[in-house]
Amino acid sequence: MTFKLPTLPYSVDALASNGMCQETLELHHGKHHQAYVTALNGFVESKPELAGKTLEEIITFSHANPELAPVFNNAGQHWNHGIFWKSLSPKGGQLPGTLEKKIVEDFGSVDAFKTAFKQAAATQFGSGWAWLVLGKDGKLQVTKTPNGGNPLAEDQGRALLGLDVWEHSYYLDFRNRRPDYISNFLDKLANYEFAEEMLKSA
């Protein structure tokens, strides 16, 4: 199976007025994400045990296997970025009713959810991700994972939103101000409609 770089669901300049410039998207999507896809395809070609496996199967197969750590890192990053691009929207920041109701039910308030998400994203040491997840208990949770880790590999539940906190995600727009990047995501970029669709289909 050959993996491909997904097409962005918006133009590369569509998020500029919301705090993510065209150059950031071009470099992040066209260079960083493409590099993960290229490396993953190289591993699939060279390792017979990966032949015919889906991306999700490769992630679970290679997770926690030190010998397959490079495979996991690139497969995980490909999966993570697939969620990330869908977690962004030019019309982001607006909570639809069903998701808002669920957030208030499980976190107590929208502000409490945002505080939890900001805490997770800001305290992920080094590179990694922050997630809004529908846990196996049916409740929404905020989690974080290092490097190429994700809720799929950690069996945390269904990922509804993912935020990349690797520095290349925000340096051109926010320099080293990760907290500002996180707040901007939650208030202006987060595609809560996508999260609600994922919630409803769970």
N, C-alpha and C positions, 0 to 999 in steps of 0.2 A: 504494500500500500504506500503510495506517495502522498505526502502531506503538502498542502498548499497554503500560502499566505492568504487569509481571508480579505475580501474587499471591505473597506470601511463603509459603514452604513450612512455616511455623510461625506461631504467634500473636505479636503484637508484644511480649508480655511473656515469651515463652518463653526468652529468652536472658539475662534479668535476673540470675539466680543465677550465671551464667557470666561476668558482667562487661560485658554490653551492655544498658543499661536500656531500658525501653519508650519513653521520650522520644527517645532516640537513634534507635531504629528508626523511630518515627513521623516524625521530621523527615528522616532520611536517605532512607527509602523514599518516604514520602508527599509530601515537598517537593522534596528535591534530585533524586532519580531522576525524579520526575514532571516536573520542569522540563526535564530533558534530553529526555524523550519528547515533551513539548509543543513544544519548540524544533525537534526533528528533524522532526516532522510538519509544522511550518510551512515548513521548507526543502523538504521533499518536494513540498508543494503549490505552491511558488513556482518550483521549478527542474525544468523538463521532463526534463532529463538524468537525474534521479533516479527518475523514474516507473517503477514496476514492479520496481525493484531490491530484493533482500533486504537485510537489515541488513548481512550480511557483504559483499555486493557494494558497498554504499554505503561501507563502511569502506575497502575496498581501492581503490575508485575515487577517493575523496577524499583518501587518504593522500598526503602529500608534495606536495599541490597547494595552494599558498598561497591561491589564490582560494577554495578550498573548505574552508579551515581551520575555520570555524565549524561546517560540516556534519560534518567529521571529528570534532571535539571532542565534539559531542553524540551522534553515532552511536557513537563509541568508548565514551563513558561509559555509554550504554544497554547496549551489549554487555558491558562490564566489570562493571556492576552485576548483570546477569543471572547472571554467574559468581559474583560475590561473595555474593549471597544464598544460593546453593546451597553455597558454601564454608563456611557457618556451620551449626551444629547445636546443639540443646539437649543432645545427647549427644556433643559434640565432644571431640577430644583423644585418642581411642582409635584406634590404628593397626591396621587389619586386616592379616592375614598376607601376602597377595600384595603389597600396597603396601610393607609394612615390609621384606620381602625385597628388593624392587627398590630401595628407598632405601639399604639397607645395601650392596647390590651396587654402586650408582652413586656413593654419597657416602662409603662406608666405615663409616658408623654413623648411627643416628638423630640422635645429638647433633651430628654433623658437618653433617647436613642442616639441623637447626634453627639452628646457628650461621651457616651460609651464608644462610639465609632472613632471620634477624635482621639480618645485615649489609646485605643488599640493601634491606630495608624501612627500616632506620634511616638509611641513607645516601642514600636517594632525596631529593634536595634539593627542598624545597617540596612540591608536591602530586604524587601519582602512585600507583603500584601496585607490589607485589611478587608474583611468580608462581612456582608450581611448574609446570614445563613438561616434557612429553615431547618432547625434541628430535628433529630429523630423523634423527639418528644412532642413535635408539632408546634413548638414555640420558636419565635425568632431569637437569634443570638448574634452577637458580634464576636468575630474571632480574628486572629492574625496568624500568619504563617511566614517563616523565613525563606528567603531566596526563591526557589521554584516550587515550594510547597503550596498545597491548596486543600480545600475542604474535601475534595474527592479522595486524595491520598490519605488524609487524616481521618476519613470516615466521620466527618463532622455533620453531615447533612447536605442539603441542596443549596448551592451558592445562588443567591439572588442578585447580589451586587459585589463587584470586586474593585478595589482601588490599589493601583500600583504605587508603592512608595519607594521604588528604586529612584535614585537621584536624577537619572536621565528623564524621568517622567515630568519633572517640574523645574529643573534648574534654569532653563532659558526664561521661564515666566516668573519664577518666584525665588531664584537663586537658592540659598540654603534654608529658606523659610518654609519648612515642611508644614507646620501648623496652618499657615495661610493657604497653602495648596489644598490641604484637607478641608478646611472650611469652605473654600471656593468650590470644591467638588460637591460637597453636601448641599450648598445653597444655590449653585448656578449650573453645575454640569451633570449631576447624578440623574440617570435615566430611571426614575422611580416607576415609570410605566412599564419598562422592561422587567423590573423587579416584581411588579404586581402580576405580570403575565407568567413569570416563573413560579410565583407563589400559587397562582390559580391552577397551574398545570402539574403541581407537585402531587 
